[in-house]
Amino acid sequence: MLLDFLFLGIDVSIGFNTAIETVVKRANSRSDWQDASQ
């Protein structure tokens, strides 16, 4: 039971980190596009 919860927490944290990386990459590409357009 506890082990299942631990693995679930790991899966959630990995998914959360992936989501953050995706948002950061989008923000970076968006700012790069704004810099290029100026």
N, C-alpha and C positions, 0 to 999 in steps of 0.2 A: 504493500500500500504506500508506504513512505517512499520506496524506490520509484514507484510509478509517478508519484507526485514530483520527485526530483527530476526525472527525465522530462516530464511535462514542462517543468520550469525552465529546463535547458532549451527545449524546443521553442518555447515562447520567447526567451531572451535572444536566441539566434534569429528568430523571425523579426523581433523588434530591432535588432542591430541591422539586419538587412533592410528593413523599412527606412531606418534613419539614413543609411548609406545612400539609398535611392533618392531620398528627399534632398540630401546634401549635394549629390551629383546633379540633380535637376536645378537646384539653386545656383550651383557653380556654372553650369552651362548657360543658364539664363543670364547671369551677370556677365559672362564672357560675351554673349551675344549683344548685350547692352553696351559693353565697352567697344565692341567692333563697330556698332552702328553710330557711335558718336563721332 
